[in-house]
């Protein structure tokens, strides 16, 4: 992992998966899981780096972190 990004990360427990799920709403499809909350958080950092690396390789635009998202 080369650098840290400041994207919002949502972590929740999934009964269906019996795991914590971490999602990054600003990066479509960017998700990870873990047996613990901390594992999910660590795993999503890796997936964020990989998501951005692949997007760069494909010439796609990397969304700027918006910080906390507001929901209506």
CHARMM internal coordinates of N, CA and C (Angstrom, degrees):
IC EDIT
DIST 1 N 1 CA 1.4509
DIST 1 CA 1 C 1.5178
ANGL 1 N 1 CA 1 C 108.55
DIST 1 C 2 N 1.2929
ANGL 1 CA 1 C 2 N 114.98
DIHE 1 N 1 CA 1 C 2 N 122.79
DIST 2 N 2 CA 1.4491
ANGL 1 C 2 N 2 CA 118.57
DIHE 1 CA 1 C 2 N 2 CA -173.30
DIST 2 CA 2 C 1.5240
ANGL 2 N 2 CA 2 C 113.61
DIHE 1 C 2 N 2 CA 2 C -88.90
DIST 2 C 3 N 1.2960
ANGL 2 CA 2 C 3 N 117.78
DIHE 2 N 2 CA 2 C 3 N -40.84
DIST 3 N 3 CA 1.4555
ANGL 2 C 3 N 3 CA 120.16
DIHE 2 CA 2 C 3 N 3 CA 179.45
DIST 3 CA 3 C 1.5158
ANGL 3 N 3 CA 3 C 109.83
DIHE 2 C 3 N 3 CA 3 C -150.16
DIST 3 C 4 N 1.2961
ANGL 3 CA 3 C 4 N 115.47
DIHE 3 N 3 CA 3 C 4 N 164.37
DIST 4 N 4 CA 1.4613
ANGL 3 C 4 N 4 CA 120.49
DIHE 3 CA 3 C 4 N 4 CA -179.50
DIST 4 CA 4 C 1.5154
ANGL 4 N 4 CA 4 C 109.68
DIHE 3 C 4 N 4 CA 4 C -101.27
DIST 4 C 5 N 1.2986
ANGL 4 CA 4 C 5 N 114.74
DIHE 4 N 4 CA 4 C 5 N 139.93
DIST 5 N 5 CA 1.4533
ANGL 4 C 5 N 5 CA 121.71
DIHE 4 CA 4 C 5 N 5 CA 177.60
DIST 5 CA 5 C 1.5151
ANGL 5 N 5 CA 5 C 108.03
DIHE 4 C 5 N 5 CA 5 C -108.30
DIST 5 C 6 N 1.2910
ANGL 5 CA 5 C 6 N 116.31
DIHE 5 N 5 CA 5 C 6 N 159.74
DIST 6 N 6 CA 1.4565
ANGL 5 C 6 N 6 CA 121.19
DIHE 5 CA 5 C 6 N 6 CA -174.98
DIST 6 CA 6 C 1.5270
ANGL 6 N 6 CA 6 C 111.53
DIHE 5 C 6 N 6 CA 6 C -111.75
DIST 6 C 7 N 1.3118
ANGL 6 CA 6 C 7 N 115.53
DIHE 6 N 6 CA 6 C 7 N 54.87
DIST 7 N 7 CA 1.4553
ANGL 6 C 7 N 7 CA 121.18
DIHE 6 CA 6 C 7 N 7 CA 177.35
DIST 7 CA 7 C 1.5250
ANGL 7 N 7 CA 7 C 109.82
DIHE 6 C 7 N 7 CA 7 C -88.45
DIST 7 C 8 N 1.3225
ANGL 7 CA 7 C 8 N 115.07
DIHE 7 N 7 CA 7 C 8 N 149.96
DIST 8 N 8 CA 1.4553
ANGL 7 C 8 N 8 CA 119.79
DIHE 7 CA 7 C 8 N 8 CA 174.09
DIST 8 CA 8 C 1.5295
ANGL 8 N 8 CA 8 C 108.39
DIHE 7 C 8 N 8 CA 8 C -67.59
DIST 8 C 9 N 1.3163
ANGL 8 CA 8 C 9 N 116.53
DIHE 8 N 8 CA 8 C 9 N 136.08
DIST 9 N 9 CA 1.4635
ANGL 8 C 9 N 9 CA 122.87
DIHE 8 CA 8 C 9 N 9 CA 177.30
DIST 9 CA 9 C 1.5217
ANGL 9 N 9 CA 9 C 107.56
DIHE 8 C 9 N 9 CA 9 C -121.81
DIST 9 C 10 N 1.3167
ANGL 9 CA 9 C 10 N 116.38
DIHE 9 N 9 CA 9 C 10 N 127.05
DIST 10 N 10 CA 1.4580
ANGL 9 C 10 N 10 CA 122.03
DIHE 9 CA 9 C 10 N 10 CA 176.93
DIST 10 CA 10 C 1.5271
ANGL 10 N 10 CA 10 C 107.21
DIHE 9 C 10 N 10 CA 10 C -107.12
DIST 10 C 11 N 1.3319
ANGL 10 CA 10 C 11 N 115.95
DIHE 10 N 10 CA 10 C 11 N 125.71
DIST 11 N 11 CA 1.4662
ANGL 10 C 11 N 11 CA 120.42
DIHE 10 CA 10 C 11 N 11 CA -179.93
DIST 11 CA 11 C 1.5289
ANGL 11 N 11 CA 11 C 108.45
DIHE 10 C 11 N 11 CA 11 C -121.26
DIST 11 C 12 N 1.3271
ANGL 11 CA 11 C 12 N 115.95
DIHE 11 N 11 CA 11 C 12 N 132.16
DIST 12 N 12 CA 1.4617
ANGL 11 C 12 N 12 CA 120.35
DIHE 11 CA 11 C 12 N 12 CA 179.30
DIST 12 CA 12 C 1.5236
ANGL 12 N 12 CA 12 C 109.57
DIHE 11 C 12 N 12 CA 12 C -146.58
DIST 12 C 13 N 1.3124
ANGL 12 CA 12 C 13 N 115.87
DIHE 12 N 12 CA 12 C 13 N 160.27
DIST 13 N 13 CA 1.4553
ANGL 12 C 13 N 13 CA 122.67
DIHE 12 CA 12 C 13 N 13 CA 177.21
DIST 13 CA 13 C 1.5194
ANGL 13 N 13 CA 13 C 109.32
DIHE 12 C 13 N 13 CA 13 C -85.94
DIST 13 C 14 N 1.3181
ANGL 13 CA 13 C 14 N 116.74
DIHE 13 N 13 CA 13 C 14 N 133.30
DIST 14 N 14 CA 1.4617
ANGL 13 C 14 N 14 CA 122.21
DIHE 13 CA 13 C 14 N 14 CA 177.10
DIST 14 CA 14 C 1.5211
ANGL 14 N 14 CA 14 C 108.84
DIHE 13 C 14 N 14 CA 14 C -113.45
DIST 14 C 15 N 1.3230
ANGL 14 CA 14 C 15 N 116.26
DIHE 14 N 14 CA 14 C 15 N 111.83
DIST 15 N 15 CA 1.4736
ANGL 14 C 15 N 15 CA 120.61
DIHE 14 CA 14 C 15 N 15 CA 176.09
DIST 15 CA 15 C 1.5234
ANGL 15 N 15 CA 15 C 110.49
DIHE 14 C 15 N 15 CA 15 C -61.77
DIST 15 C 16 N 1.3345
ANGL 15 CA 15 C 16 N 116.67
DIHE 15 N 15 CA 15 C 16 N -40.59
DIST 16 N 16 CA 1.4661
ANGL 15 C 16 N 16 CA 120.77
DIHE 15 CA 15 C 16 N 16 CA -177.98
DIST 16 CA 16 C 1.5234
ANGL 16 N 16 CA 16 C 111.77
DIHE 15 C 16 N 16 CA 16 C -61.37
DIST 16 C 17 N 1.3239
ANGL 16 CA 16 C 17 N 116.96
DIHE 16 N 16 CA 16 C 17 N -36.67
DIST 17 N 17 CA 1.4632
ANGL 16 C 17 N 17 CA 121.49
DIHE 16 CA 16 C 17 N 17 CA -178.67
DIST 17 CA 17 C 1.5236
ANGL 17 N 17 CA 17 C 112.58
DIHE 16 C 17 N 17 CA 17 C -96.45
DIST 17 C 18 N 1.3290
ANGL 17 CA 17 C 18 N 116.21
DIHE 17 N 17 CA 17 C 18 N -9.59
DIST 18 N 18 CA 1.4704
ANGL 17 C 18 N 18 CA 123.44
DIHE 17 CA 17 C 18 N 18 CA -172.71
DIST 18 CA 18 C 1.5333
ANGL 18 N 18 CA 18 C 110.40
DIHE 17 C 18 N 18 CA 18 C 46.28
DIST 18 C 19 N 1.3282
ANGL 18 CA 18 C 19 N 114.36
DIHE 18 N 18 CA 18 C 19 N 50.01
DIST 19 N 19 CA 1.4603
ANGL 18 C 19 N 19 CA 121.74
DIHE 18 CA 18 C 19 N 19 CA -178.83
DIST 19 CA 19 C 1.5176
ANGL 19 N 19 CA 19 C 109.45
DIHE 18 C 19 N 19 CA 19 C -156.91
DIST 19 C 20 N 1.3251
ANGL 19 CA 19 C 20 N 115.66
DIHE 19 N 19 CA 19 C 20 N 160.71
DIST 20 N 20 CA 1.4531
ANGL 19 C 20 N 20 CA 120.76
DIHE 19 CA 19 C 20 N 20 CA 170.11
DIST 20 CA 20 C 1.5221
ANGL 20 N 20 CA 20 C 107.64
DIHE 19 C 20 N 20 CA 20 C -81.32
DIST 20 C 21 N 1.3250
ANGL 20 CA 20 C 21 N 116.63
DIHE 20 N 20 CA 20 C 21 N 137.33
DIST 21 N 21 CA 1.4585
ANGL 20 C 21 N 21 CA 123.06
DIHE 20 CA 20 C 21 N 21 CA 179.79
DIST 21 CA 21 C 1.5261
ANGL 21 N 21 CA 21 C 107.64
DIHE 20 C 21 N 21 CA 21 C -113.34
DIST 21 C 22 N 1.3226
ANGL 21 CA 21 C 22 N 116.21
DIHE 21 N 21 CA 21 C 22 N 132.94
DIST 22 N 22 CA 1.4616
ANGL 21 C 22 N 22 CA 122.21
DIHE 21 CA 21 C 22 N 22 CA 175.88
DIST 22 CA 22 C 1.5258
ANGL 22 N 22 CA 22 C 108.04
DIHE 21 C 22 N 22 CA 22 C -115.51
DIST 22 C 23 N 1.3328
ANGL 22 CA 22 C 23 N 116.04
DIHE 22 N 22 CA 22 C 23 N 130.50
DIST 23 N 23 CA 1.4624
ANGL 22 C 23 N 23 CA 121.45
DIHE 22 CA 22 C 23 N 23 CA 179.78
DIST 23 CA 23 C 1.5173
ANGL 23 N 23 CA 23 C 109.71
DIHE 22 C 23 N 23 CA 23 C -127.36
DIST 23 C 24 N 1.3297
ANGL 23 CA 23 C 24 N 116.03
DIHE 23 N 23 CA 23 C 24 N 148.25
DIST 24 N 24 CA 1.4600
ANGL 23 C 24 N 24 CA 122.49
DIHE 23 CA 23 C 24 N 24 CA 174.69
DIST 24 CA 24 C 1.5259
ANGL 24 N 24 CA 24 C 106.33
DIHE 23 C 24 N 24 CA 24 C -116.75
DIST 24 C 25 N 1.3377
ANGL 24 CA 24 C 25 N 117.89
DIHE 24 N 24 CA 24 C 25 N 99.16
DIST 25 N 25 CA 1.4669
ANGL 24 C 25 N 25 CA 120.73
DIHE 24 CA 24 C 25 N 25 CA -174.71
DIST 25 CA 25 C 1.5325
ANGL 25 N 25 CA 25 C 114.68
DIHE 24 C 25 N 25 CA 25 C -57.33
DIST 25 C 26 N 1.3175
ANGL 25 CA 25 C 26 N 117.81
DIHE 25 N 25 CA 25 C 26 N -30.23
DIST 26 N 26 CA 1.4644
ANGL 25 C 26 N 26 CA 120.87
DIHE 25 CA 25 C 26 N 26 CA -176.82
DIST 26 CA 26 C 1.5281
ANGL 26 N 26 CA 26 C 113.15
DIHE 25 C 26 N 26 CA 26 C -77.90
DIST 26 C 27 N 1.3361
ANGL 26 CA 26 C 27 N 116.83
DIHE 26 N 26 CA 26 C 27 N -14.33
DIST 27 N 27 CA 1.4640
ANGL 26 C 27 N 27 CA 121.42
DIHE 26 CA 26 C 27 N 27 CA 179.61
DIST 27 CA 27 C 1.5296
ANGL 27 N 27 CA 27 C 108.00
DIHE 26 C 27 N 27 CA 27 C -117.63
DIST 27 C 28 N 1.3186
ANGL 27 CA 27 C 28 N 118.19
DIHE 27 N 27 CA 27 C 28 N 96.80
DIST 28 N 28 CA 1.4633
ANGL 27 C 28 N 28 CA 121.68
DIHE 27 CA 27 C 28 N 28 CA -174.71
DIST 28 CA 28 C 1.5281
ANGL 28 N 28 CA 28 C 113.00
DIHE 27 C 28 N 28 CA 28 C -51.59
DIST 28 C 29 N 1.3255
ANGL 28 CA 28 C 29 N 115.29
DIHE 28 N 28 CA 28 C 29 N 128.81
DIST 29 N 29 CA 1.4528
ANGL 28 C 29 N 29 CA 121.61
DIHE 28 CA 28 C 29 N 29 CA 177.83
DIST 29 CA 29 C 1.5146
ANGL 29 N 29 CA 29 C 114.68
DIHE 28 C 29 N 29 CA 29 C 79.64
DIST 29 C 30 N 1.3181
ANGL 29 CA 29 C 30 N 117.79
DIHE 29 N 29 CA 29 C 30 N 2.11
DIST 30 N 30 CA 1.4577
ANGL 29 C 30 N 30 CA 121.34
DIHE 29 CA 29 C 30 N 30 CA -177.91
DIST 30 CA 30 C 1.5278
ANGL 30 N 30 CA 30 C 109.03
DIHE 29 C 30 N 30 CA 30 C -83.62
DIST 30 C 31 N 1.3378
ANGL 30 CA 30 C 31 N 115.72
DIHE 30 N 30 CA 30 C 31 N 102.43
DIST 31 N 31 CA 1.4579
ANGL 30 C 31 N 31 CA 122.30
DIHE 30 CA 30 C 31 N 31 CA -176.77
DIST 31 CA 31 C 1.5199
ANGL 31 N 31 CA 31 C 109.71
DIHE 30 C 31 N 31 CA 31 C -142.38
DIST 31 C 32 N 1.3262
ANGL 31 CA 31 C 32 N 115.46
DIHE 31 N 31 CA 31 C 32 N 153.93
DIST 32 N 32 CA 1.4614
ANGL 31 C 32 N 32 CA 121.68
DIHE 31 CA 31 C 32 N 32 CA 174.76
DIST 32 CA 32 C 1.5193
ANGL 32 N 32 CA 32 C 107.57
DIHE 31 C 32 N 32 CA 32 C -149.28
DIST 32 C 33 N 1.3117
ANGL 32 CA 32 C 33 N 116.16
DIHE 32 N 32 CA 32 C 33 N 165.89
DIST 33 N 33 CA 1.4582
ANGL 32 C 33 N 33 CA 119.63
DIHE 32 CA 32 C 33 N 33 CA 176.96
DIST 33 CA 33 C 1.5196
ANGL 33 N 33 CA 33 C 109.59
DIHE 32 C 33 N 33 CA 33 C -133.97
DIST 33 C 34 N 1.3224
ANGL 33 CA 33 C 34 N 115.18
DIHE 33 N 33 CA 33 C 34 N 173.22
DIST 34 N 34 CA 1.4550
ANGL 33 C 34 N 34 CA 120.76
DIHE 33 CA 33 C 34 N 34 CA 177.42
DIST 34 CA 34 C 1.5167
ANGL 34 N 34 CA 34 C 109.97
DIHE 33 C 34 N 34 CA 34 C -168.28
DIST 34 C 35 N 1.3162
ANGL 34 CA 34 C 35 N 115.90
DIHE 34 N 34 CA 34 C 35 N 155.84
DIST 35 N 35 CA 1.4615
ANGL 34 C 35 N 35 CA 120.18
DIHE 34 CA 34 C 35 N 35 CA 177.92
DIST 35 CA 35 C 1.5216
ANGL 35 N 35 CA 35 C 111.63
DIHE 34 C 35 N 35 CA 35 C -68.20
DIST 35 C 36 N 1.3411
ANGL 35 CA 35 C 36 N 116.26
DIHE 35 N 35 CA 35 C 36 N -26.36
DIST 36 N 36 CA 1.4646
ANGL 35 C 36 N 36 CA 121.23
DIHE 35 CA 35 C 36 N 36 CA 177.83
DIST 36 CA 36 C 1.5174
ANGL 36 N 36 CA 36 C 108.61
DIHE 35 C 36 N 36 CA 36 C -125.08
DIST 36 C 37 N 1.3202
ANGL 36 CA 36 C 37 N 114.68
DIHE 36 N 36 CA 36 C 37 N 166.06
DIST 37 N 37 CA 1.4674
ANGL 36 C 37 N 37 CA 121.21
DIHE 36 CA 36 C 37 N 37 CA 176.78
DIST 37 CA 37 C 1.5269
ANGL 37 N 37 CA 37 C 109.68
DIHE 36 C 37 N 37 CA 37 C -57.97
DIST 37 C 38 N 1.3280
ANGL 37 CA 37 C 38 N 116.16
DIHE 37 N 37 CA 37 C 38 N -46.01
DIST 38 N 38 CA 1.4598
ANGL 37 C 38 N 38 CA 121.38
DIHE 37 CA 37 C 38 N 38 CA -178.46
DIST 38 CA 38 C 1.5260
ANGL 38 N 38 CA 38 C 111.80
DIHE 37 C 38 N 38 CA 38 C -64.10
DIST 38 C 39 N 1.3282
ANGL 38 CA 38 C 39 N 117.47
DIHE 38 N 38 CA 38 C 39 N -40.34
DIST 39 N 39 CA 1.4632
ANGL 38 C 39 N 39 CA 120.17
DIHE 38 CA 38 C 39 N 39 CA 177.78
DIST 39 CA 39 C 1.5255
ANGL 39 N 39 CA 39 C 110.74
DIHE 38 C 39 N 39 CA 39 C -62.89
DIST 39 C 40 N 1.3244
ANGL 39 CA 39 C 40 N 116.71
DIHE 39 N 39 CA 39 C 40 N -41.68
DIST 40 N 40 CA 1.4657
ANGL 39 C 40 N 40 CA 120.35
DIHE 39 CA 39 C 40 N 40 CA 178.56
DIST 40 CA 40 C 1.5233
ANGL 40 N 40 CA 40 C 109.96
DIHE 39 C 40 N 40 CA 40 C -61.87
DIST 40 C 41 N 1.3301
ANGL 40 CA 40 C 41 N 117.17
DIHE 40 N 40 CA 40 C 41 N -41.27
DIST 41 N 41 CA 1.4576
ANGL 40 C 41 N 41 CA 121.36
DIHE 40 CA 40 C 41 N 41 CA 179.56
DIST 41 CA 41 C 1.5332
ANGL 41 N 41 CA 41 C 110.65
DIHE 40 C 41 N 41 CA 41 C -65.78
DIST 41 C 42 N 1.3149
ANGL 41 CA 41 C 42 N 117.19
DIHE 41 N 41 CA 41 C 42 N -44.21
DIST 42 N 42 CA 1.4676
ANGL 41 C 42 N 42 CA 120.60
DIHE 41 CA 41 C 42 N 42 CA 178.15
DIST 42 CA 42 C 1.5322
ANGL 42 N 42 CA 42 C 110.75
DIHE 41 C 42 N 42 CA 42 C -63.50
DIST 42 C 43 N 1.3158
ANGL 42 CA 42 C 43 N 116.61
DIHE 42 N 42 CA 42 C 43 N -42.20
DIST 43 N 43 CA 1.4706
ANGL 42 C 43 N 43 CA 120.59
DIHE 42 CA 42 C 43 N 43 CA -178.75
DIST 43 CA 43 C 1.5202
ANGL 43 N 43 CA 43 C 111.75
DIHE 42 C 43 N 43 CA 43 C -66.80
DIST 43 C 44 N 1.3269
ANGL 43 CA 43 C 44 N 118.18
DIHE 43 N 43 CA 43 C 44 N -37.17
DIST 44 N 44 CA 1.4642
ANGL 43 C 44 N 44 CA 119.26
DIHE 43 CA 43 C 44 N 44 CA -178.80
DIST 44 CA 44 C 1.5201
ANGL 44 N 44 CA 44 C 110.74
DIHE 43 C 44 N 44 CA 44 C -68.90
DIST 44 C 45 N 1.3217
ANGL 44 CA 44 C 45 N 118.60
DIHE 44 N 44 CA 44 C 45 N -30.01
DIST 45 N 45 CA 1.4650
ANGL 44 C 45 N 45 CA 120.21
DIHE 44 CA 44 C 45 N 45 CA 176.13
DIST 45 CA 45 C 1.5286
ANGL 45 N 45 CA 45 C 110.31
DIHE 44 C 45 N 45 CA 45 C -62.42
DIST 45 C 46 N 1.3139
ANGL 45 CA 45 C 46 N 116.60
DIHE 45 N 45 CA 45 C 46 N -40.44
DIST 46 N 46 CA 1.4732
ANGL 45 C 46 N 46 CA 121.41
DIHE 45 CA 45 C 46 N 46 CA 177.77
DIST 46 CA 46 C 1.5223
ANGL 46 N 46 CA 46 C 109.76
DIHE 45 C 46 N 46 CA 46 C -65.36
DIST 46 C 47 N 1.3321
ANGL 46 CA 46 C 47 N 116.34
DIHE 46 N 46 CA 46 C 47 N -44.83
DIST 47 N 47 CA 1.4687
ANGL 46 C 47 N 47 CA 120.56
DIHE 46 CA 46 C 47 N 47 CA -178.07
DIST 47 CA 47 C 1.5295
ANGL 47 N 47 CA 47 C 111.30
DIHE 46 C 47 N 47 CA 47 C -66.64
DIST 47 C 48 N 1.3327
ANGL 47 CA 47 C 48 N 117.84
DIHE 47 N 47 CA 47 C 48 N -36.38
DIST 48 N 48 CA 1.4726
ANGL 47 C 48 N 48 CA 120.56
DIHE 47 CA 47 C 48 N 48 CA 175.65
DIST 48 CA 48 C 1.5272
ANGL 48 N 48 CA 48 C 109.42
DIHE 47 C 48 N 48 CA 48 C -59.46
DIST 48 C 49 N 1.3254
ANGL 48 CA 48 C 49 N 117.21
DIHE 48 N 48 CA 48 C 49 N -48.03
DIST 49 N 49 CA 1.4637
ANGL 48 C 49 N 49 CA 120.73
DIHE 48 CA 48 C 49 N 49 CA 178.90
DIST 49 CA 49 C 1.5288
ANGL 49 N 49 CA 49 C 110.84
DIHE 48 C 49 N 49 CA 49 C -58.95
DIST 49 C 50 N 1.3266
ANGL 49 CA 49 C 50 N 116.76
DIHE 49 N 49 CA 49 C 50 N -44.52
DIST 50 N 50 CA 1.4629
ANGL 49 C 50 N 50 CA 120.68
DIHE 49 CA 49 C 50 N 50 CA -179.68
DIST 50 CA 50 C 1.5250
ANGL 50 N 50 CA 50 C 111.43
DIHE 49 C 50 N 50 CA 50 C -66.71
DIST 50 C 51 N 1.3355
ANGL 50 CA 50 C 51 N 116.93
DIHE 50 N 50 CA 50 C 51 N -40.24
DIST 51 N 51 CA 1.4680
ANGL 50 C 51 N 51 CA 121.69
DIHE 50 CA 50 C 51 N 51 CA 179.36
DIST 51 CA 51 C 1.5204
ANGL 51 N 51 CA 51 C 109.35
DIHE 50 C 51 N 51 CA 51 C -59.10
DIST 51 C 52 N 1.3315
ANGL 51 CA 51 C 52 N 116.02
DIHE 51 N 51 CA 51 C 52 N -47.52
DIST 52 N 52 CA 1.4588
ANGL 51 C 52 N 52 CA 120.80
DIHE 51 CA 51 C 52 N 52 CA -178.25
DIST 52 CA 52 C 1.5249
ANGL 52 N 52 CA 52 C 111.04
DIHE 51 C 52 N 52 CA 52 C -67.20
DIST 52 C 53 N 1.3213
ANGL 52 CA 52 C 53 N 117.49
DIHE 52 N 52 CA 52 C 53 N -39.96
DIST 53 N 53 CA 1.4623
ANGL 52 C 53 N 53 CA 121.25
DIHE 52 CA 52 C 53 N 53 CA 178.69
DIST 53 CA 53 C 1.5246
ANGL 53 N 53 CA 53 C 111.07
DIHE 52 C 53 N 53 CA 53 C -60.63
DIST 53 C 54 N 1.3230
ANGL 53 CA 53 C 54 N 117.05
DIHE 53 N 53 CA 53 C 54 N -46.25
DIST 54 N 54 CA 1.4688
ANGL 53 C 54 N 54 CA 120.77
DIHE 53 CA 53 C 54 N 54 CA -179.69
DIST 54 CA 54 C 1.5272
ANGL 54 N 54 CA 54 C 110.47
DIHE 53 C 54 N 54 CA 54 C -66.77
DIST 54 C 55 N 1.3256
ANGL 54 CA 54 C 55 N 117.20
DIHE 54 N 54 CA 54 C 55 N -41.80
DIST 55 N 55 CA 1.4680
ANGL 54 C 55 N 55 CA 119.99
DIHE 54 CA 54 C 55 N 55 CA 178.71
DIST 55 CA 55 C 1.5292
ANGL 55 N 55 CA 55 C 110.63
DIHE 54 C 55 N 55 CA 55 C -60.30
DIST 55 C 56 N 1.3312
ANGL 55 CA 55 C 56 N 117.33
DIHE 55 N 55 CA 55 C 56 N -40.56
DIST 56 N 56 CA 1.4685
ANGL 55 C 56 N 56 CA 121.10
DIHE 55 CA 55 C 56 N 56 CA 177.55
DIST 56 CA 56 C 1.5242
ANGL 56 N 56 CA 56 C 110.55
DIHE 55 C 56 N 56 CA 56 C -63.61
DIST 56 C 57 N 1.3253
ANGL 56 CA 56 C 57 N 116.49
DIHE 56 N 56 CA 56 C 57 N -44.42
DIST 57 N 57 CA 1.4664
ANGL 56 C 57 N 57 CA 120.74
DIHE 56 CA 56 C 57 N 57 CA 179.74
DIST 57 CA 57 C 1.5222
ANGL 57 N 57 CA 57 C 111.53
DIHE 56 C 57 N 57 CA 57 C -60.78
DIST 57 C 58 N 1.3409
ANGL 57 CA 57 C 58 N 116.41
DIHE 57 N 57 CA 57 C 58 N -33.67
DIST 58 N 58 CA 1.4617
ANGL 57 C 58 N 58 CA 121.49
DIHE 57 CA 57 C 58 N 58 CA -179.35
DIST 58 CA 58 C 1.5269
ANGL 58 N 58 CA 58 C 112.76
DIHE 57 C 58 N 58 CA 58 C -87.95
DIST 58 C 59 N 1.3294
ANGL 58 CA 58 C 59 N 116.99
DIHE 58 N 58 CA 58 C 59 N -1.14
DIST 59 N 59 CA 1.4629
ANGL 58 C 59 N 59 CA 121.04
DIHE 58 CA 58 C 59 N 59 CA 179.52
DIST 59 CA 59 C 1.5152
ANGL 59 N 59 CA 59 C 113.93
DIHE 58 C 59 N 59 CA 59 C 74.80
DIST 59 C 60 N 1.3182
ANGL 59 CA 59 C 60 N 116.51
DIHE 59 N 59 CA 59 C 60 N 22.32
DIST 60 N 60 CA 1.4679
ANGL 59 C 60 N 60 CA 120.28
DIHE 59 CA 59 C 60 N 60 CA -179.59
DIST 60 CA 60 C 1.5247
ANGL 60 N 60 CA 60 C 110.95
DIHE 59 C 60 N 60 CA 60 C -87.66
DIST 60 C 61 N 1.3082
ANGL 60 CA 60 C 61 N 115.51
DIHE 60 N 60 CA 60 C 61 N 154.77
DIST 61 N 61 CA 1.4561
ANGL 60 C 61 N 61 CA 121.64
DIHE 60 CA 60 C 61 N 61 CA 178.00
DIST 61 CA 61 C 1.5247
ANGL 61 N 61 CA 61 C 109.78
DIHE 60 C 61 N 61 CA 61 C -74.48
DIST 61 C 62 N 1.3157
ANGL 61 CA 61 C 62 N 116.31
DIHE 61 N 61 CA 61 C 62 N 135.80
DIST 62 N 62 CA 1.4629
ANGL 61 C 62 N 62 CA 122.09
DIHE 61 CA 61 C 62 N 62 CA 177.35
DIST 62 CA 62 C 1.5241
ANGL 62 N 62 CA 62 C 107.31
DIHE 61 C 62 N 62 CA 62 C -94.38
DIST 62 C 63 N 1.3321
ANGL 62 CA 62 C 63 N 118.02
DIHE 62 N 62 CA 62 C 63 N 119.35
DIST 63 N 63 CA 1.4669
ANGL 62 C 63 N 63 CA 119.58
DIHE 62 CA 62 C 63 N 63 CA 179.68
DIST 63 CA 63 C 1.5310
ANGL 63 N 63 CA 63 C 111.10
DIHE 62 C 63 N 63 CA 63 C -62.27
DIST 63 C 64 N 1.3136
ANGL 63 CA 63 C 64 N 116.20
DIHE 63 N 63 CA 63 C 64 N 139.78
DIST 64 N 64 CA 1.4580
ANGL 63 C 64 N 64 CA 121.24
DIHE 63 CA 63 C 64 N 64 CA 173.68
DIST 64 CA 64 C 1.5206
ANGL 64 N 64 CA 64 C 108.39
DIHE 63 C 64 N 64 CA 64 C -72.61
DIST 64 C 65 N 1.3246
ANGL 64 CA 64 C 65 N 117.65
DIHE 64 N 64 CA 64 C 65 N 138.93
DIST 65 N 65 CA 1.4724
ANGL 64 C 65 N 65 CA 118.91
DIHE 64 CA 64 C 65 N 65 CA 175.48
DIST 65 CA 65 C 1.5247
ANGL 65 N 65 CA 65 C 110.44
DIHE 64 C 65 N 65 CA 65 C -60.82
DIST 65 C 66 N 1.3075
ANGL 65 CA 65 C 66 N 116.58
DIHE 65 N 65 CA 65 C 66 N 133.00
DIST 66 N 66 CA 1.4673
ANGL 65 C 66 N 66 CA 121.09
DIHE 65 CA 65 C 66 N 66 CA -179.95
DIST 66 CA 66 C 1.5158
ANGL 66 N 66 CA 66 C 111.64
DIHE 65 C 66 N 66 CA 66 C -100.21
DIST 66 C 67 N 1.3102
ANGL 66 CA 66 C 67 N 117.27
DIHE 66 N 66 CA 66 C 67 N -5.64
DIST 67 N 67 CA 1.4581
ANGL 66 C 67 N 67 CA 118.95
DIHE 66 CA 66 C 67 N 67 CA -176.92
DIST 67 CA 67 C 1.5039
ANGL 67 N 67 CA 67 C 109.64
DIHE 66 C 67 N 67 CA 67 C 80.73
DIST 67 C 68 N 1.2872
ANGL 67 CA 67 C 68 N 116.12
DIHE 67 N 67 CA 67 C 68 N -154.03
DIST 68 N 68 CA 1.4582
ANGL 67 C 68 N 68 CA 121.04
DIHE 67 CA 67 C 68 N 68 CA -177.03
DIST 68 CA 68 C 1.5195
ANGL 68 N 68 CA 68 C 110.93
DIHE 67 C 68 N 68 CA 68 C -64.10
DIST 68 C 69 N 1.3218
ANGL 68 CA 68 C 69 N 115.25
DIHE 68 N 68 CA 68 C 69 N 126.64
DIST 69 N 69 CA 1.4539
ANGL 68 C 69 N 69 CA 120.27
DIHE 68 CA 68 C 69 N 69 CA 178.79
DIST 69 CA 69 C 1.5254
ANGL 69 N 69 CA 69 C 109.26
DIHE 68 C 69 N 69 CA 69 C -85.20
DIST 69 C 70 N 1.2929
ANGL 69 CA 69 C 70 N 116.05
DIHE 69 N 69 CA 69 C 70 N 143.66
DIST 70 N 70 CA 1.4647
ANGL 69 C 70 N 70 CA 121.27
DIHE 69 CA 69 C 70 N 70 CA 179.16
DIST 70 CA 70 C 1.5266
ANGL 70 N 70 CA 70 C 108.98
DIHE 69 C 70 N 70 CA 70 C -105.56
DIST 70 C 71 N 1.2944
ANGL 70 CA 70 C 71 N 116.63
DIHE 70 N 70 CA 70 C 71 N 132.20
DIST 71 N 71 CA 1.4611
ANGL 70 C 71 N 71 CA 121.68
DIHE 70 CA 70 C 71 N 71 CA -179.43
DIST 71 CA 71 C 1.5115
ANGL 71 N 71 CA 71 C 109.27
DIHE 70 C 71 N 71 CA 71 C -112.67
DIST 71 C 72 N 1.3219
ANGL 71 CA 71 C 72 N 115.67
DIHE 71 N 71 CA 71 C 72 N 143.47
DIST 72 N 72 CA 1.4611
ANGL 71 C 72 N 72 CA 121.02
DIHE 71 CA 71 C 72 N 72 CA 179.76
DIST 72 CA 72 C 1.5047
ANGL 72 N 72 CA 72 C 110.78
DIHE 71 C 72 N 72 CA 72 C -83.39
END
COOR INIT
IC SEED 1 N 1 CA 1 C
IC BUILD
